[in-house]
Amino acid sequence: MEAAAEFVSGNVQIVTLPVMAYVLSLAFFAYWTVTAVYVYSIGTIEWKDDSFIANIVWAKQTRYIMWYFLFGLFWCVAYLICLQ
């Protein structure tokens, strides 16, 4: 504990690293969410007569794009954690 306290007191800027990583993660999640909505909306809109909510019919490639995009989210978050 004493050695860790001496290191942190000597390198105060090290405390800002987790805060910067958190802010960067929030910005990335906001970007990913907006982009995921755009990717989700790719497809043909199908309306039902008794409902006011539309259904989006995806092509097979769109489903693969969403899985790839989700993998990208996990990979980028793991990379940000690794940098921290």
Summary of the structure (lengths in Angstrom):
residues: 84
radius of gyration: 21.0
end to end distance: 20.8
largest distance: 70.3
contacts: 172
relative contact order: 0.12
helix: 74%
strand: 7%
